[in-house]
Amino acid sequence: MPLIDINGHRCFYRLDGRDADPAVVLSHSLGLDHALWDTLTAALLPHARVLRYDTRGHGASEATAGDYRIETLARDALALADALGIRTFAWCGLSLGGMIGQWLGANAPERLTRLVLANTSAHVDAQVFEQRRVHMLDRGLDDIIDTVMSRNFSPRGLASGDPAVDWVRRTVLGSNRTGYAGCCAAIRDHDGRPLLARIGVPTLVISGDADASMPPPQHGQLLAAGIPGARAISLDAGHLSNLERPRAFNAAVLDCVVPAAADIGAAGMAMRRAVLGDAHVDRAVAAQTDFTREFQALITTFAWGTIWTRPALDRPTRRLLVLAMTASMGRWEEFRLHVRTGLAAELDESDLKEVLLQVAVYAGVPAANTAFQIAAEELSRERREPPGPGGSRV
């Protein structure tokens, strides 16, 4: 189990991804743990190392006695990054994690590359969190869990049947009383308003339109207004907006923390080779003439460098979209090329079957019939010999 002693407590963490990639640190909300970020982690891993951890007093991290402070929790995060050899990182924090992010953005800006502050506040009603702290220590949360849940999710989110709702309920009810109360004190005493003007890191503020805990006008919008150059978006969600609107949340975070390539042409050529294979691309480049050279440059820069490198959709999803569209339009040379190269890389027979059943429903049985025939030929070919790219210029 990845446990490490930092700042007088034992901290649980998970570090995933390639060591050479830039790092992103994810910090969860009150009463939850690092699993809040499972979906975002999966979206980030093609682009970044991802460090998730359980805040002091939460999850598998040790709960120390007494009131905590946001500065203490922020220094815990810095100590963890130091212990793992991570000098700079993007930070994404939700609620309590966003308060920690505010302190880091103002007091350790040299450590941050980007800052995402989600469903959080520079200042909350101290009495609310003092009451929650006392209640937790005296009685736990069992008798007020419905209130807690109504502040984490919108009514629609609670009624959605999403398994995440039950996970949140179980996790909150399993909270360590000492650790939860200690973090309530940190939120109670947090006043980030003097910090905001000092945050010089590129910042994205994410709010939830239905966030009953921290409504955007009194919280997210004030944060964005106080941080120089901050960009703000609002999602149709409650307090845990990453769980209610995971795809929109993840797309916004990816857009913020994954930098665009400095050389779009080079990035496009690298992506083109990754998707279509070196042999195919080498043939296309060798076949260029003065007449086609500009068209080839357009393909590489726009199709591969601008569109295929966008981080919100992963590469297998883009492959499946290409297969559905080329089959629907009857672009069989392109379809065969992308079936062949997809099978050589990251697609399976089950992927082909599902996308072609969709083609049958929405583009018609004749198109799906031809597509299934070509796919079957390529599957047979793959089983007989190592696949090699061929076909279209693109």
C-alpha positions in Angstrom: 0.0 0.0 0.0 1.5 3.4 -1.0 1.8 5.1 2.4 4.3 7.8 3.3 5.1 9.7 6.5 4.9 13.4 6.0 4.4 16.4 8.4 3.7 14.2 11.3 1.1 11.9 9.8 0.9 8.9 7.5 -0.5 9.7 4.1 -2.0 7.4 1.5 -1.5 8.3 -2.1 -1.6 6.8 -5.6 0.7 7.9 -8.4 -0.2 6.7 -11.9 1.2 7.4 -15.4 4.6 7.8 -17.1 7.4 9.3 -15.2 8.3 11.6 -18.1 4.9 13.2 -18.3 3.9 16.4 -16.5 2.2 15.9 -13.2 -1.3 16.8 -12.1 -2.3 16.6 -8.4 -6.0 16.0 -7.5 -7.4 17.0 -4.1 -10.8 15.8 -3.0 -13.6 17.3 -1.0 -14.6 17.0 2.7 -15.7 13.5 3.7 -14.5 11.7 0.5 -11.2 10.3 -0.6 -8.9 10.0 -3.7 -11.5 7.8 -5.5 -13.5 10.9 -6.2 -11.1 11.3 -9.1 -11.2 7.9 -10.7 -12.9 9.1 -13.9 -10.8 12.2 -14.3 -7.6 10.1 -13.7 -8.5 7.8 -16.6 -9.0 10.9 -18.9 -5.7 12.5 -17.8 -3.4 9.4 -18.0 -2.7 9.6 -21.7 -1.3 13.1 -21.1 0.0 13.3 -17.5 1.2 11.6 -14.4 -1.6 11.8 -11.9 -1.1 12.0 -8.1 -4.1 11.4 -6.0 -4.0 11.3 -2.2 -6.3 11.1 0.8 -6.3 14.4 2.7 -5.2 14.2 6.3 -7.9 12.6 8.4 -9.6 11.0 5.3 -9.6 7.6 3.6 -6.5 5.6 4.5 -4.5 8.7 5.7 -3.9 9.1 9.4 -6.2 11.4 11.4 -4.3 13.6 13.8 -6.1 15.2 16.7 -7.3 18.8 16.9 -8.3 21.5 14.4 -6.6 21.6 11.1 -5.8 24.6 9.0 -5.8 25.0 5.2 -2.1 26.0 5.4 -1.4 22.7 7.2 -3.2 20.7 4.5 -1.4 22.6 1.7 2.0 22.0 3.3 1.0 18.3 3.5 0.5 18.4 -0.3 3.8 20.1 -0.9 5.6 17.6 1.3 4.0 14.7 -0.5 5.1 16.1 -3.9 8.6 16.7 -2.5 8.8 13.1 -1.2 7.8 11.8 -4.6 10.3 14.0 -6.5 7.6 16.1 -8.1 8.8 19.7 -8.4 6.0 21.3 -10.5 2.5 20.2 -11.1 -1.0 21.3 -12.1 -3.5 21.3 -9.3 -7.2 20.4 -9.4 -9.1 20.7 -6.2 -12.8 20.4 -5.4 -14.4 22.2 -2.4 -11.8 21.6 0.4 -9.3 20.7 -2.3 -10.0 24.0 -4.0 -9.3 25.9 -0.8 -6.0 24.2 -0.5 -5.3 25.2 -4.1 -6.0 28.8 -3.3 -3.3 28.8 -0.6 -0.8 27.0 -3.0 -1.6 29.5 -5.8 -0.8 32.4 -3.6 2.0 31.0 -1.5 3.8 28.5 -3.8 3.1 29.7 -7.3 6.5 28.5 -8.5 5.3 24.9 -7.9 2.1 25.2 -9.9 1.7 25.1 -13.7 -2.1 25.4 -13.8 -4.8 25.7 -11.1 -8.4 24.3 -11.3 -10.6 25.4 -8.4 -13.9 23.5 -8.6 -17.0 24.1 -6.5 -15.1 25.9 -3.8 -15.0 29.2 -2.0 -12.7 31.9 -0.7 -14.9 32.2 2.4 -17.8 30.3 3.9 -20.3 30.7 6.7 -18.1 29.7 9.7 -21.1 28.9 11.9 -22.3 26.2 9.5 -19.0 24.3 9.6 -18.5 24.8 13.3 -22.0 23.2 13.8 -21.0 20.4 11.5 -17.7 19.9 13.3 -19.4 19.6 16.7 -22.1 17.4 15.4 -19.6 15.0 13.9 -17.6 14.7 17.1 -20.7 14.3 19.3 -23.0 12.1 17.1 -21.4 11.3 13.7 -23.3 12.0 10.5 -25.9 9.2 10.4 -28.8 11.4 11.5 -28.0 14.2 9.0 -26.7 12.2 6.1 -29.7 13.2 3.9 -28.9 16.8 4.5 -25.3 16.2 3.6 -26.2 14.4 0.4 -28.6 17.2 -0.6 -25.7 19.6 -0.4 -23.5 17.3 -2.5 -25.9 16.6 -5.3 -28.6 18.4 -7.1 -32.1 16.8 -6.8 -31.8 15.4 -10.3 -28.4 13.9 -9.4 -29.8 12.3 -6.2 -32.6 10.8 -8.2 -30.4 9.7 -11.1 -29.6 6.2 -9.9 -25.9 6.8 -10.6 -23.8 4.4 -8.5 -21.6 7.4 -7.5 -24.4 8.7 -5.3 -24.4 5.6 -3.2 -20.5 5.6 -3.1 -20.6 9.1 -1.7 -23.1 8.2 0.9 -21.1 5.2 2.0 -17.8 7.1 2.1 -19.2 10.0 4.0 -20.8 7.7 6.6 -17.5 5.9 7.0 -15.5 9.1 7.7 -13.1 9.3 10.6 -14.8 11.6 13.1 -11.5 13.2 14.2 -10.3 13.8 10.6 -13.6 15.1 9.4 -14.0 17.4 12.3 -10.4 18.7 11.9 -11.1 19.5 8.2 -14.4 21.2 9.2 -12.3 23.5 11.3 -9.9 24.2 8.4 -12.9 25.2 6.2 -14.5 27.2 9.1 -11.3 29.3 9.5 -10.5 29.7 5.8 -10.4 33.2 4.4 -8.8 33.1 1.0 -10.1 36.6 0.0 -6.7 38.3 0.7 -5.0 35.5 -1.3 -6.8 35.8 -4.6 -5.0 38.8 -6.1 -1.7 37.1 -5.4 -2.6 34.0 -7.5 -0.5 34.4 -10.6 -1.1 30.9 -12.0 -3.4 30.3 -15.0 -6.6 29.4 -13.2 -9.9 27.8 -14.2 -12.9 28.1 -11.8 -15.6 25.5 -12.2 -19.0 26.0 -10.5 -22.3 24.1 -10.4 -25.5 25.9 -11.2 -27.3 23.7 -8.7 -24.6 23.8 -6.0 -26.6 24.3 -2.8 -23.5 24.2 -0.7 -21.5 26.9 -2.5 -23.8 28.7 -5.0 -21.9 30.3 -7.8 -22.8 34.0 -7.3 -21.5 34.0 -3.7 -18.6 31.7 -4.3 -17.3 30.6 -7.7 -18.0 33.9 -9.4 -16.3 35.9 -6.7 -13.3 33.6 -6.9 -13.0 34.1 -10.6 -13.4 37.9 -10.3 -10.7 38.1 -7.7 -8.0 36.0 -9.4 -6.2 37.9 -12.2 -7.0 36.4 -15.6 -9.1 33.5 -14.2 -11.5 31.8 -16.5 -14.8 30.6 -15.2 -17.3 28.0 -16.4 -20.5 26.7 -14.8 -21.9 23.2 -15.2 -25.5 22.0 -14.8 -24.7 20.2 -11.6 -24.6 20.2 -7.8 -21.6 20.5 -5.5 -19.9 17.3 -6.7 -20.0 18.5 -10.3 -17.3 16.1 -11.4 -19.6 13.2 -10.5 -22.8 14.7 -11.9 -21.3 16.0 -15.2 -18.1 13.9 -15.6 -17.5 14.4 -19.3 -18.0 18.1 -19.2 -15.9 18.5 -16.1 -13.1 16.3 -17.5 -13.1 18.2 -20.8 -12.8 21.5 -19.0 -9.9 20.2 -16.8 -8.1 18.7 -19.8 -8.4 21.9 -21.7 -6.8 23.8 -18.8 -4.0 21.5 -17.7 -2.9 19.8 -21.0 -0.9 22.4 -22.9 -1.3 22.7 -26.6 1.7 21.5 -28.7 4.2 24.2 -29.4 4.7 22.8 -32.9 1.3 21.7 -34.3 2.9 20.3 -37.4 5.3 18.1 -35.5 2.5 17.0 -33.1 0.3 16.2 -36.1 3.0 14.1 -37.8 3.6 12.2 -34.5 -0.2 11.5 -34.2 -0.5 10.5 -37.8 2.2 8.0 -37.4 0.8 6.7 -34.2 -2.6 6.1 -35.7 -1.8 5.0 -39.3 1.7 3.5 -38.8 5.1 4.5 -40.1 4.9 2.5 -43.3 1.7 4.1 -44.5 2.9 7.6 -43.6 6.3 7.1 -45.2 4.6 6.0 -48.5 2.3 9.0 -48.4 5.2 11.4 -47.8 7.3 9.7 -50.5 4.4 10.1 -53.0 4.1 13.9 -52.4 4.5 16.1 -55.4 4.6 19.9 -55.7 0.9 19.6 -56.6 -0.1 17.6 -53.4 2.5 18.9 -50.9 0.3 21.7 -49.5 -2.7 19.3 -49.2 -0.5 16.9 -47.2 0.6 19.7 -44.9 -3.0 20.7 -44.4 -3.9 17.1 -43.4 -1.0 16.8 -41.0 -1.5 20.2 -39.4 -5.3 20.4 -39.2 -6.7 16.9 -39.1 -3.9 15.3 -37.1 -2.3 18.2 -35.3 -5.4 20.3 -34.4 -8.2 17.8 -34.2 -6.8 14.4 -33.3 -4.6 15.8 -30.6 -7.5 17.4 -28.7 -7.5 15.7 -25.3 -11.2 15.5 -24.5 -11.7 12.3 -26.6 -9.2 9.5 -26.2 -7.7 7.9 -29.3 -9.8 4.7 -29.3 -13.0 6.8 -29.3 -11.7 8.9 -32.2 -10.9 5.7 -34.1 -14.5 4.4 -33.6 -16.0 7.7 -34.7 -13.9 7.6 -37.9 -15.1 4.0 -38.5 -18.7 4.9 -38.0 -18.5 7.9 -40.3 -16.5 6.3 -43.1 -18.8 3.3 -43.2 -21.9 5.6 -43.2 -20.5 7.5 -46.1 -19.2 4.5 -48.0 -15.6 5.6 -47.9 -14.4 2.0 -48.0 -10.7 2.6 -48.6 -10.6 4.9 -45.6 -12.7 2.4 -43.6 -10.4 -0.5 -44.3 -7.3 1.5 -43.4 -8.7 2.5 -40.1 -9.9 -1.0 -39.3 -6.5 -2.4 -40.1 -4.5 0.2 -38.1 -7.0 0.2 -35.3 -6.7 -3.6 -34.8 -2.9 -3.2 -34.9 -3.0 -0.8 -32.0 -5.9 -0.5 -29.5 -9.2 -1.8 -31.0 -10.6 -5.3 -30.5 -13.1 -7.3 -32.4 -15.8 -6.4 -29.8 -15.2 -2.6 -30.6 -15.8 -3.3 -34.3 -18.9 -5.2 -33.7 -20.5 -2.5 -31.5 -19.7 0.4 -33.8 -21.0 -1.5 -36.8 -24.2 -2.4 -35.1 -24.6 1.3 -34.5 -24.0 1.9 -38.3 -26.7 -0.7 -39.1 -29.2 1.2 -37.0 -28.4 4.8 -38.1 -26.8 4.4 -41.6 -28.6 1.3 -42.8 -28.1 -2.4 -43.2 -26.4 -2.3 -46.6 -23.6 0.0 -45.3 -23.2 -2.2 -42.2 -23.2 -5.4 -44.4 -20.3 -4.1 -46.4 -18.5 -2.8 -43.3 -18.9 -6.2 -41.5 -17.5 -7.9 -44.6 -14.4 -5.7 -44.7 -13.9 -5.9 -41.0 -14.1 -9.7 -41.1 -11.5 -9.7 -43.8 -9.2 -7.6 -41.8 -9.7 -9.6 -38.6 -8.9 -12.7 -40.6 -5.8 -11.0 -42.0 -4.7 -9.9 -38.6 -4.9 -13.5 -37.3 -2.8 -14.8 -40.2 0.0 -12.2 -40.4 1.2 -9.0 -38.7 -1.0 -6.2 -39.9 0.4 -3.4 -42.0 -1.2 -0.1 -43.0 -2.3 0.6 -46.5 -4.8 2.5 -48.5 -5.7 6.2 -48.3 -3.5 9.3 -48.2 -5.1 10.5 -45.0 
